[in-house]
Amino acid sequence: CAHRVKASTKDRYTQLLDDYILPQFGHRRLGDITRADISTFHTSLSEKKATANRTLSLLSLLFNLAETWGWHEN
């Protein structure tokens, strides 16, 4: 994403991935992650509302890209 977004956005995406998304989902196959898993994860971050919503937005972007690129199997 480095050539498509500002450096600060790339840094934020990297931080969200490293601190929240990968520890939670990094060990699982993409096709094994359900909407319920995402919802539970989002709720678990309810004390950090902005982070929860940014993380949800990034997950949405990642899943959409995975589907576009043919990486996501239903």
PDB file with SEQRES, HELIX, SHEET and CRYST1 records, atoms N, CA, C and O in Angstrom:
SEQRES   1 A   74  CYS ALA HIS ARG VAL LYS ALA SER THR LYS ASP ARG TYR          
SEQRES   2 A   74  THR GLN LEU LEU ASP ASP TYR ILE LEU PRO GLN PHE GLY          
SEQRES   3 A   74  HIS ARG ARG LEU GLY ASP ILE THR ARG ALA ASP ILE SER          
SEQRES   4 A   74  THR PHE HIS THR SER LEU SER GLU LYS LYS ALA THR ALA          
SEQRES   5 A   74  ASN ARG THR LEU SER LEU LEU SER LEU LEU PHE ASN LEU          
SEQRES   6 A   74  ALA GLU THR TRP GLY TRP HIS GLU ASN                          
HELIX    1 AA1 ALA A    7  LEU A   16  1                                  10    
HELIX    2 AA2 LEU A   17  ILE A   21  3                                   5    
HELIX    3 AA3 LEU A   22  PHE A   25  1                                   4    
HELIX    4 AA4 LEU A   30  ASP A   32  5                                   3    
HELIX    5 AA5 ARG A   35  SER A   44  1                                  10    
HELIX    6 AA6 LYS A   49  THR A   68  1                                  20    
CRYST1    1.000    1.000    1.000  90.00  90.00  90.00 P 1           1          
ATOM      1  N   CYS A   1       0.819  -1.203   0.000  1.00  0.00           N  
ATOM      2  CA  CYS A   1       0.000   0.000   0.000  1.00  0.00           C  
ATOM      3  C   CYS A   1       0.856   1.258   0.000  1.00  0.00           C  
ATOM      4  O   CYS A   1       0.330   2.368  -0.079  1.00  0.00           O  
ATOM      5  N   ALA A   2       2.163   1.093   0.087  1.00  0.00           N  
ATOM      6  CA  ALA A   2       3.047   2.251   0.264  1.00  0.00           C  
ATOM      7  C   ALA A   2       2.885   3.297  -0.837  1.00  0.00           C  
ATOM      8  O   ALA A   2       3.007   4.490  -0.560  1.00  0.00           O  
ATOM      9  N   HIS A   3       2.618   2.894  -2.055  1.00  0.00           N  
ATOM     10  CA  HIS A   3       2.506   3.861  -3.145  1.00  0.00           C  
ATOM     11  C   HIS A   3       1.090   4.415  -3.296  1.00  0.00           C  
ATOM     12  O   HIS A   3       0.875   5.312  -4.110  1.00  0.00           O  
ATOM     13  N   ARG A   4       0.123   3.909  -2.538  1.00  0.00           N  
ATOM     14  CA  ARG A   4      -1.266   4.340  -2.666  1.00  0.00           C  
ATOM     15  C   ARG A   4      -1.754   5.229  -1.523  1.00  0.00           C  
ATOM     16  O   ARG A   4      -2.749   5.937  -1.676  1.00  0.00           O  
ATOM     17  N   VAL A   5      -1.072   5.201  -0.395  1.00  0.00           N  
ATOM     18  CA  VAL A   5      -1.522   5.970   0.764  1.00  0.00           C  
ATOM     19  C   VAL A   5      -0.361   6.802   1.322  1.00  0.00           C  
ATOM     20  O   VAL A   5       0.809   6.560   1.025  1.00  0.00           O  
ATOM     21  N   LYS A   6      -0.729   7.784   2.137  1.00  0.00           N  
ATOM     22  CA  LYS A   6       0.292   8.596   2.775  1.00  0.00           C  
ATOM     23  C   LYS A   6       1.116   7.744   3.735  1.00  0.00           C  
ATOM     24  O   LYS A   6       0.666   6.697   4.202  1.00  0.00           O  
ATOM     25  N   ALA A   7       2.304   8.202   4.013  1.00  0.00           N  
ATOM     26  CA  ALA A   7       3.200   7.481   4.919  1.00  0.00           C  
ATOM     27  C   ALA A   7       2.570   7.300   6.298  1.00  0.00           C  
ATOM     28  O   ALA A   7       2.733   6.250   6.920  1.00  0.00           O  
ATOM     29  N   SER A   8       1.860   8.305   6.775  1.00  0.00           N  
ATOM     30  CA  SER A   8       1.237   8.204   8.095  1.00  0.00           C  
ATOM     31  C   SER A   8       0.135   7.139   8.112  1.00  0.00           C  
ATOM     32  O   SER A   8      -0.049   6.450   9.115  1.00  0.00           O  
ATOM     33  N   THR A   9      -0.589   7.008   7.010  1.00  0.00           N  
ATOM     34  CA  THR A   9      -1.626   5.979   6.911  1.00  0.00           C  
ATOM     35  C   THR A   9      -0.991   4.603   6.870  1.00  0.00           C  
ATOM     36  O   THR A   9      -1.477   3.679   7.523  1.00  0.00           O  
ATOM     37  N   LYS A  10       0.076   4.453   6.122  1.00  0.00           N  
ATOM     38  CA  LYS A  10       0.795   3.179   6.064  1.00  0.00           C  
ATOM     39  C   LYS A  10       1.299   2.797   7.444  1.00  0.00           C  
ATOM     40  O   LYS A  10       1.195   1.638   7.846  1.00  0.00           O  
ATOM     41  N   ASP A  11       1.844   3.761   8.172  1.00  0.00           N  
ATOM     42  CA  ASP A  11       2.343   3.499   9.523  1.00  0.00           C  
ATOM     43  C   ASP A  11       1.208   3.069  10.455  1.00  0.00           C  
ATOM     44  O   ASP A  11       1.384   2.163  11.270  1.00  0.00           O  
ATOM     45  N   ARG A  12       0.055   3.710  10.336  1.00  0.00           N  
ATOM     46  CA  ARG A  12      -1.098   3.358  11.171  1.00  0.00           C  
ATOM     47  C   ARG A  12      -1.591   1.952  10.833  1.00  0.00           C  
ATOM     48  O   ARG A  12      -1.885   1.167  11.735  1.00  0.00           O  
ATOM     49  N   TYR A  13      -1.686   1.629   9.536  1.00  0.00           N  
ATOM     50  CA  TYR A  13      -2.090   0.283   9.119  1.00  0.00           C  
ATOM     51  C   TYR A  13      -1.126  -0.764   9.685  1.00  0.00           C  
ATOM     52  O   TYR A  13      -1.552  -1.805  10.185  1.00  0.00           O  
ATOM     53  N   THR A  14       0.150  -0.481   9.602  1.00  0.00           N  
ATOM     54  CA  THR A  14       1.157  -1.413  10.115  1.00  0.00           C  
ATOM     55  C   THR A  14       0.994  -1.605  11.616  1.00  0.00           C  
ATOM     56  O   THR A  14       1.079  -2.727  12.114  1.00  0.00           O  
ATOM     57  N   GLN A  15       0.761  -0.521  12.331  1.00  0.00           N  
ATOM     58  CA  GLN A  15       0.572  -0.611  13.781  1.00  0.00           C  
ATOM     59  C   GLN A  15      -0.671  -1.422  14.126  1.00  0.00           C  
ATOM     60  O   GLN A  15      -0.631  -2.259  15.028  1.00  0.00           O  
ATOM     61  N   LEU A  16      -1.779  -1.184  13.417  1.00  0.00           N  
ATOM     62  CA  LEU A  16      -3.009  -1.930  13.674  1.00  0.00           C  
ATOM     63  C   LEU A  16      -2.820  -3.416  13.375  1.00  0.00           C  
ATOM     64  O   LEU A  16      -3.301  -4.274  14.115  1.00  0.00           O  
ATOM     65  N   LEU A  17      -2.120  -3.708  12.292  1.00  0.00           N  
ATOM     66  CA  LEU A  17      -1.841  -5.105  11.964  1.00  0.00           C  
ATOM     67  C   LEU A  17      -0.983  -5.764  13.034  1.00  0.00           C  
ATOM     68  O   LEU A  17      -1.312  -6.847  13.519  1.00  0.00           O  
ATOM     69  N   ASP A  18       0.101  -5.122  13.397  1.00  0.00           N  
ATOM     70  CA  ASP A  18       1.051  -5.702  14.356  1.00  0.00           C  
ATOM     71  C   ASP A  18       0.480  -5.820  15.764  1.00  0.00           C  
ATOM     72  O   ASP A  18       0.720  -6.814  16.450  1.00  0.00           O  
ATOM     73  N   ASP A  19      -0.272  -4.813  16.197  1.00  0.00           N  
ATOM     74  CA  ASP A  19      -0.736  -4.771  17.579  1.00  0.00           C  
ATOM     75  C   ASP A  19      -2.062  -5.484  17.813  1.00  0.00           C  
ATOM     76  O   ASP A  19      -2.316  -5.969  18.916  1.00  0.00           O  
ATOM     77  N   TYR A  20      -2.911  -5.554  16.788  1.00  0.00           N  
ATOM     78  CA  TYR A  20      -4.262  -6.071  17.008  1.00  0.00           C  
ATOM     79  C   TYR A  20      -4.647  -7.231  16.082  1.00  0.00           C  
ATOM     80  O   TYR A  20      -5.064  -8.289  16.552  1.00  0.00           O  
ATOM     81  N   ILE A  21      -4.510  -7.034  14.786  1.00  0.00           N  
ATOM     82  CA  ILE A  21      -5.054  -8.006  13.829  1.00  0.00           C  
ATOM     83  C   ILE A  21      -4.240  -9.296  13.792  1.00  0.00           C  
ATOM     84  O   ILE A  21      -4.805 -10.382  13.919  1.00  0.00           O  
ATOM     85  N   LEU A  22      -2.943  -9.196  13.623  1.00  0.00           N  
ATOM     86  CA  LEU A  22      -2.132 -10.412  13.532  1.00  0.00           C  
ATOM     87  C   LEU A  22      -2.122 -11.237  14.822  1.00  0.00           C  
ATOM     88  O   LEU A  22      -2.198 -12.464  14.752  1.00  0.00           O  
ATOM     89  N   PRO A  23      -2.030 -10.604  15.996  1.00  0.00           N  
ATOM     90  CA  PRO A  23      -2.109 -11.432  17.207  1.00  0.00           C  
ATOM     91  C   PRO A  23      -3.439 -12.184  17.329  1.00  0.00           C  
ATOM     92  O   PRO A  23      -3.484 -13.289  17.871  1.00  0.00           O  
ATOM     93  N   GLN A  24      -4.500 -11.592  16.832  1.00  0.00           N  
ATOM     94  CA  GLN A  24      -5.819 -12.215  16.943  1.00  0.00           C  
ATOM     95  C   GLN A  24      -6.078 -13.247  15.839  1.00  0.00           C  
ATOM     96  O   GLN A  24      -6.623 -14.317  16.109  1.00  0.00           O  
ATOM     97  N   PHE A  25      -5.689 -12.931  14.599  1.00  0.00           N  
ATOM     98  CA  PHE A  25      -6.076 -13.750  13.455  1.00  0.00           C  
ATOM     99  C   PHE A  25      -4.911 -14.308  12.652  1.00  0.00           C  
ATOM    100  O   PHE A  25      -5.128 -15.101  11.737  1.00  0.00           O  
ATOM    101  N   GLY A  26      -3.693 -13.920  12.964  1.00  0.00           N  
ATOM    102  CA  GLY A  26      -2.539 -14.288  12.153  1.00  0.00           C  
ATOM    103  C   GLY A  26      -2.279 -15.775  12.031  1.00  0.00           C  
ATOM    104  O   GLY A  26      -1.641 -16.209  11.071  1.00  0.00           O  
ATOM    105  N   HIS A  27      -2.748 -16.552  12.962  1.00  0.00           N  
ATOM    106  CA  HIS A  27      -2.516 -18.001  12.955  1.00  0.00           C  
ATOM    107  C   HIS A  27      -3.622 -18.764  12.216  1.00  0.00           C  
ATOM    108  O   HIS A  27      -3.559 -19.989  12.103  1.00  0.00           O  
ATOM    109  N   ARG A  28      -4.632 -18.049  11.715  1.00  0.00           N  
ATOM    110  CA  ARG A  28      -5.787 -18.694  11.091  1.00  0.00           C  
ATOM    111  C   ARG A  28      -5.818 -18.457   9.593  1.00  0.00           C  
ATOM    112  O   ARG A  28      -5.331 -17.443   9.093  1.00  0.00           O  
ATOM    113  N   ARG A  29      -6.401 -19.417   8.889  1.00  0.00           N  
ATOM    114  CA  ARG A  29      -6.599 -19.255   7.453  1.00  0.00           C  
ATOM    115  C   ARG A  29      -7.713 -18.241   7.218  1.00  0.00           C  
ATOM    116  O   ARG A  29      -8.666 -18.163   7.993  1.00  0.00           O  
ATOM    117  N   LEU A  30      -7.587 -17.483   6.166  1.00  0.00           N  
ATOM    118  CA  LEU A  30      -8.539 -16.433   5.857  1.00  0.00           C  
ATOM    119  C   LEU A  30      -9.967 -16.969   5.776  1.00  0.00           C  
ATOM    120  O   LEU A  30     -10.897 -16.352   6.295  1.00  0.00           O  
ATOM    121  N   GLY A  31     -10.135 -18.112   5.128  1.00  0.00           N  
ATOM    122  CA  GLY A  31     -11.462 -18.690   4.964  1.00  0.00           C  
ATOM    123  C   GLY A  31     -12.087 -19.195   6.249  1.00  0.00           C  
ATOM    124  O   GLY A  31     -13.287 -19.470   6.288  1.00  0.00           O  
ATOM    125  N   ASP A  32     -11.291 -19.321   7.300  1.00  0.00           N  
ATOM    126  CA  ASP A  32     -11.790 -19.806   8.584  1.00  0.00           C  
ATOM    127  C   ASP A  32     -12.264 -18.685   9.509  1.00  0.00           C  
ATOM    128  O   ASP A  32     -12.838 -18.949  10.565  1.00  0.00           O  
ATOM    129  N   ILE A  33     -12.027 -17.453   9.117  1.00  0.00           N  
ATOM    130  CA  ILE A  33     -12.433 -16.307   9.936  1.00  0.00           C  
ATOM    131  C   ILE A  33     -13.857 -15.921   9.544  1.00  0.00           C  
ATOM    132  O   ILE A  33     -14.138 -15.647   8.377  1.00  0.00           O  
ATOM    133  N   THR A  34     -14.748 -15.904  10.525  1.00  0.00           N  
ATOM    134  CA  THR A  34     -16.153 -15.625  10.267  1.00  0.00           C  
ATOM    135  C   THR A  34     -16.523 -14.195  10.655  1.00  0.00           C  
ATOM    136  O   THR A  34     -15.756 -13.495  11.317  1.00  0.00           O  
ATOM    137  N   ARG A  35     -17.705 -13.783  10.232  1.00  0.00           N  
ATOM    138  CA  ARG A  35     -18.216 -12.477  10.644  1.00  0.00           C  
ATOM    139  C   ARG A  35     -18.366 -12.413  12.162  1.00  0.00           C  
ATOM    140  O   ARG A  35     -18.129 -11.372  12.774  1.00  0.00           O  
ATOM    141  N   ALA A  36     -18.759 -13.530  12.757  1.00  0.00           N  
ATOM    142  CA  ALA A  36     -18.892 -13.575  14.213  1.00  0.00           C  
ATOM    143  C   ALA A  36     -17.541 -13.353  14.890  1.00  0.00           C  
ATOM    144  O   ALA A  36     -17.463 -12.683  15.920  1.00  0.00           O  
ATOM    145  N   ASP A  37     -16.479 -13.912  14.312  1.00  0.00           N  
ATOM    146  CA  ASP A  37     -15.130 -13.697  14.851  1.00  0.00           C  
ATOM    147  C   ASP A  37     -14.764 -12.218  14.800  1.00  0.00           C  
ATOM    148  O   ASP A  37     -14.217 -11.669  15.756  1.00  0.00           O  
ATOM    149  N   ILE A  38     -15.066 -11.593  13.691  1.00  0.00           N  
ATOM    150  CA  ILE A  38     -14.752 -10.160  13.513  1.00  0.00           C  
ATOM    151  C   ILE A  38     -15.577  -9.326  14.495  1.00  0.00           C  
ATOM    152  O   ILE A  38     -15.063  -8.395  15.114  1.00  0.00           O  
ATOM    153  N   SER A  39     -16.846  -9.665  14.629  1.00  0.00           N  
ATOM    154  CA  SER A  39     -17.719  -8.937  15.544  1.00  0.00           C  
ATOM    155  C   SER A  39     -17.233  -9.057  16.989  1.00  0.00           C  
ATOM    156  O   SER A  39     -17.198  -8.067  17.721  1.00  0.00           O  
ATOM    157  N   THR A  40     -16.860 -10.265  17.394  1.00  0.00           N  
ATOM    158  CA  THR A  40     -16.345 -10.485  18.742  1.00  0.00           C  
ATOM    159  C   THR A  40     -15.059  -9.691  18.962  1.00  0.00           C  
ATOM    160  O   THR A  40     -14.861  -9.082  20.014  1.00  0.00           O  
ATOM    161  N   PHE A  41     -14.196  -9.708  17.957  1.00  0.00           N  
ATOM    162  CA  PHE A  41     -12.942  -8.959  18.022  1.00  0.00           C  
ATOM    163  C   PHE A  41     -13.218  -7.464  18.155  1.00  0.00           C  
ATOM    164  O   PHE A  41     -12.607  -6.791  18.984  1.00  0.00           O  
ATOM    165  N   HIS A  42     -14.132  -6.946  17.344  1.00  0.00           N  
ATOM    166  CA  HIS A  42     -14.483  -5.531  17.376  1.00  0.00           C  
ATOM    167  C   HIS A  42     -15.025  -5.149  18.753  1.00  0.00           C  
ATOM    168  O   HIS A  42     -14.656  -4.113  19.305  1.00  0.00           O  
ATOM    169  N   THR A  43     -15.890  -5.980  19.296  1.00  0.00           N  
ATOM    170  CA  THR A  43     -16.463  -5.730  20.614  1.00  0.00           C  
ATOM    171  C   THR A  43     -15.393  -5.750  21.710  1.00  0.00           C  
ATOM    172  O   THR A  43     -15.472  -5.000  22.683  1.00  0.00           O  
ATOM    173  N   SER A  44     -14.402  -6.612  21.538  1.00  0.00           N  
ATOM    174  CA  SER A  44     -13.338  -6.706  22.545  1.00  0.00           C  
ATOM    175  C   SER A  44     -12.512  -5.425  22.641  1.00  0.00           C  
ATOM    176  O   SER A  44     -11.827  -5.196  23.638  1.00  0.00           O  
ATOM    177  N   LEU A  45     -12.579  -4.605  21.619  1.00  0.00           N  
ATOM    178  CA  LEU A  45     -11.837  -3.337  21.607  1.00  0.00           C  
ATOM    179  C   LEU A  45     -12.726  -2.152  21.978  1.00  0.00           C  
ATOM    180  O   LEU A  45     -12.374  -1.005  21.706  1.00  0.00           O  
ATOM    181  N   SER A  46     -13.868  -2.421  22.593  1.00  0.00           N  
ATOM    182  CA  SER A  46     -14.853  -1.365  22.856  1.00  0.00           C  
ATOM    183  C   SER A  46     -14.328  -0.244  23.754  1.00  0.00           C  
ATOM    184  O   SER A  46     -14.848   0.871  23.709  1.00  0.00           O  
ATOM    185  N   GLU A  47     -13.324  -0.518  24.555  1.00  0.00           N  
ATOM    186  CA  GLU A  47     -12.736   0.535  25.393  1.00  0.00           C  
ATOM    187  C   GLU A  47     -11.913   1.528  24.568  1.00  0.00           C  
ATOM    188  O   GLU A  47     -11.628   2.641  25.012  1.00  0.00           O  
ATOM    189  N   LYS A  48     -11.543   1.106  23.372  1.00  0.00           N  
ATOM    190  CA  LYS A  48     -10.746   1.946  22.470  1.00  0.00           C  
ATOM    191  C   LYS A  48     -11.556   2.124  21.183  1.00  0.00           C  
ATOM    192  O   LYS A  48     -11.245   1.524  20.155  1.00  0.00           O  
ATOM    193  N   LYS A  49     -12.587   2.947  21.253  1.00  0.00           N  
ATOM    194  CA  LYS A  49     -13.551   3.050  20.156  1.00  0.00           C  
ATOM    195  C   LYS A  49     -12.917   3.408  18.812  1.00  0.00           C  
ATOM    196  O   LYS A  49     -13.236   2.789  17.797  1.00  0.00           O  
ATOM    197  N   ALA A  50     -12.042   4.380  18.795  1.00  0.00           N  
ATOM    198  CA  ALA A  50     -11.414   4.786  17.530  1.00  0.00           C  
ATOM    199  C   ALA A  50     -10.566   3.652  16.970  1.00  0.00           C  
ATOM    200  O   ALA A  50     -10.610   3.374  15.771  1.00  0.00           O  
ATOM    201  N   THR A  51      -9.802   3.003  17.824  1.00  0.00           N  
ATOM    202  CA  THR A  51      -8.970   1.880  17.389  1.00  0.00           C  
ATOM    203  C   THR A  51      -9.844   0.738  16.896  1.00  0.00           C  
ATOM    204  O   THR A  51      -9.541   0.119  15.877  1.00  0.00           O  
ATOM    205  N   ALA A  52     -10.925   0.456  17.612  1.00  0.00           N  
ATOM    206  CA  ALA A  52     -11.839  -0.611  17.206  1.00  0.00           C  
ATOM    207  C   ALA A  52     -12.389  -0.346  15.812  1.00  0.00           C  
ATOM    208  O   ALA A  52     -12.425  -1.245  14.972  1.00  0.00           O  
ATOM    209  N   ASN A  53     -12.810   0.869  15.572  1.00  0.00           N  
ATOM    210  CA  ASN A  53     -13.401   1.196  14.267  1.00  0.00           C  
ATOM    211  C   ASN A  53     -12.362   1.244  13.159  1.00  0.00           C  
ATOM    212  O   ASN A  53     -12.645   0.822  12.038  1.00  0.00           O  
ATOM    213  N   ARG A  54     -11.180   1.741  13.441  1.00  0.00           N  
ATOM    214  CA  ARG A  54     -10.117   1.744  12.425  1.00  0.00           C  
ATOM    215  C   ARG A  54      -9.678   0.328  12.086  1.00  0.00           C  
ATOM    216  O   ARG A  54      -9.412   0.009  10.928  1.00  0.00           O  
ATOM    217  N   THR A  55      -9.606  -0.512  13.103  1.00  0.00           N  
ATOM    218  CA  THR A  55      -9.225  -1.902  12.881  1.00  0.00           C  
ATOM    219  C   THR A  55     -10.287  -2.619  12.053  1.00  0.00           C  
ATOM    220  O   THR A  55      -9.959  -3.384  11.146  1.00  0.00           O  
ATOM    221  N   LEU A  56     -11.553  -2.373  12.363  1.00  0.00           N  
ATOM    222  CA  LEU A  56     -12.648  -2.962  11.587  1.00  0.00           C  
ATOM    223  C   LEU A  56     -12.593  -2.496  10.137  1.00  0.00           C  
ATOM    224  O   LEU A  56     -12.794  -3.290   9.218  1.00  0.00           O  
ATOM    225  N   SER A  57     -12.326  -1.235   9.936  1.00  0.00           N  
ATOM    226  CA  SER A  57     -12.211  -0.692   8.588  1.00  0.00           C  
ATOM    227  C   SER A  57     -11.058  -1.340   7.824  1.00  0.00           C  
ATOM    228  O   SER A  57     -11.196  -1.671   6.647  1.00  0.00           O  
ATOM    229  N   LEU A  58      -9.929  -1.518   8.493  1.00  0.00           N  
ATOM    230  CA  LEU A  58      -8.777  -2.148   7.846  1.00  0.00           C  
ATOM    231  C   LEU A  58      -9.071  -3.612   7.523  1.00  0.00           C  
ATOM    232  O   LEU A  58      -8.704  -4.097   6.452  1.00  0.00           O  
ATOM    233  N   LEU A  59      -9.722  -4.310   8.432  1.00  0.00           N  
ATOM    234  CA  LEU A  59     -10.104  -5.703   8.158  1.00  0.00           C  
ATOM    235  C   LEU A  59     -11.030  -5.793   6.953  1.00  0.00           C  
ATOM    236  O   LEU A  59     -10.885  -6.684   6.117  1.00  0.00           O  
ATOM    237  N   SER A  60     -11.970  -4.880   6.867  1.00  0.00           N  
ATOM    238  CA  SER A  60     -12.871  -4.843   5.719  1.00  0.00           C  
ATOM    239  C   SER A  60     -12.087  -4.646   4.425  1.00  0.00           C  
ATOM    240  O   SER A  60     -12.325  -5.341   3.437  1.00  0.00           O  
ATOM    241  N   LEU A  61     -11.164  -3.710   4.434  1.00  0.00           N  
ATOM    242  CA  LEU A  61     -10.319  -3.461   3.273  1.00  0.00           C  
ATOM    243  C   LEU A  61      -9.528  -4.712   2.902  1.00  0.00           C  
ATOM    244  O   LEU A  61      -9.455  -5.081   1.730  1.00  0.00           O  
ATOM    245  N   LEU A  62      -8.938  -5.360   3.902  1.00  0.00           N  
ATOM    246  CA  LEU A  62      -8.129  -6.550   3.647  1.00  0.00           C  
ATOM    247  C   LEU A  62      -8.961  -7.694   3.077  1.00  0.00           C  
ATOM    248  O   LEU A  62      -8.530  -8.368   2.141  1.00  0.00           O  
ATOM    249  N   PHE A  63     -10.143  -7.917   3.632  1.00  0.00           N  
ATOM    250  CA  PHE A  63     -11.004  -8.983   3.118  1.00  0.00           C  
ATOM    251  C   PHE A  63     -11.483  -8.678   1.701  1.00  0.00           C  
ATOM    252  O   PHE A  63     -11.552  -9.577   0.863  1.00  0.00           O  
ATOM    253  N   ASN A  64     -11.811  -7.427   1.430  1.00  0.00           N  
ATOM    254  CA  ASN A  64     -12.228  -7.051   0.067  1.00  0.00           C  
ATOM    255  C   ASN A  64     -11.089  -7.249  -0.926  1.00  0.00           C  
ATOM    256  O   ASN A  64     -11.308  -7.759  -2.025  1.00  0.00           O  
ATOM    257  N   LEU A  65      -9.887  -6.855  -0.554  1.00  0.00           N  
ATOM    258  CA  LEU A  65      -8.739  -7.060  -1.435  1.00  0.00           C  
ATOM    259  C   LEU A  65      -8.455  -8.551  -1.640  1.00  0.00           C  
ATOM    260  O   LEU A  65      -8.147  -8.980  -2.752  1.00  0.00           O  
ATOM    261  N   ALA A  66      -8.558  -9.326  -0.577  1.00  0.00           N  
ATOM    262  CA  ALA A  66      -8.333 -10.771  -0.684  1.00  0.00           C  
ATOM    263  C   ALA A  66      -9.311 -11.398  -1.661  1.00  0.00           C  
ATOM    264  O   ALA A  66      -8.940 -12.270  -2.446  1.00  0.00           O  
ATOM    265  N   GLU A  67     -10.553 -10.957  -1.613  1.00  0.00           N  
ATOM    266  CA  GLU A  67     -11.548 -11.491  -2.543  1.00  0.00           C  
ATOM    267  C   GLU A  67     -11.250 -11.036  -3.973  1.00  0.00           C  
ATOM    268  O   GLU A  67     -11.347 -11.830  -4.909  1.00  0.00           O  
ATOM    269  N   THR A  68     -10.895  -9.782  -4.142  1.00  0.00           N  
ATOM    270  CA  THR A  68     -10.561  -9.263  -5.470  1.00  0.00           C  
ATOM    271  C   THR A  68      -9.380 -10.017  -6.070  1.00  0.00           C  
ATOM    272  O   THR A  68      -9.363 -10.307  -7.267  1.00  0.00           O  
ATOM    273  N   TRP A  69      -8.403 -10.329  -5.243  1.00  0.00           N  
ATOM    274  CA  TRP A  69      -7.200 -11.018  -5.700  1.00  0.00           C  
ATOM    275  C   TRP A  69      -7.360 -12.535  -5.754  1.00  0.00           C  
ATOM    276  O   TRP A  69      -6.430 -13.236  -6.154  1.00  0.00           O  
ATOM    277  N   GLY A  70      -8.529 -13.055  -5.355  1.00  0.00           N  
ATOM    278  CA  GLY A  70      -8.774 -14.479  -5.398  1.00  0.00           C  
ATOM    279  C   GLY A  70      -8.131 -15.244  -4.264  1.00  0.00           C  
ATOM    280  O   GLY A  70      -7.912 -16.449  -4.381  1.00  0.00           O  
ATOM    281  N   TRP A  71      -7.822 -14.568  -3.167  1.00  0.00           N  
ATOM    282  CA  TRP A  71      -7.182 -15.232  -2.025  1.00  0.00           C  
ATOM    283  C   TRP A  71      -8.196 -15.766  -1.030  1.00  0.00           C  
ATOM    284  O   TRP A  71      -7.851 -16.585  -0.178  1.00  0.00           O  
ATOM    285  N   HIS A  72      -9.432 -15.321  -1.123  1.00  0.00           N  
ATOM    286  CA  HIS A  72     -10.449 -15.711  -0.149  1.00  0.00           C  
ATOM    287  C   HIS A  72     -11.352 -16.768  -0.752  1.00  0.00           C  
ATOM    288  O   HIS A  72     -11.927 -16.581  -1.824  1.00  0.00           O  
ATOM    289  N   GLU A  73     -11.465 -17.866  -0.052  1.00  0.00           N  
ATOM    290  CA  GLU A  73     -12.312 -18.958  -0.503  1.00  0.00           C  
ATOM    291  C   GLU A  73     -13.544 -19.035   0.354  1.00  0.00           C  
ATOM    292  O   GLU A  73     -13.447 -18.977   1.579  1.00  0.00           O  
ATOM    293  N   ASN A  74     -14.714 -19.166  -0.264  1.00  0.00           N  
ATOM    294  CA  ASN A  74     -15.950 -19.328   0.497  1.00  0.00           C  
ATOM    295  C   ASN A  74     -16.313 -20.781   0.574  1.00  0.00           C  
ATOM    296  O   ASN A  74     -17.328 -21.132   1.176  1.00  0.00           O  
TER     297      ASN A  74                                                      
END                                                                             
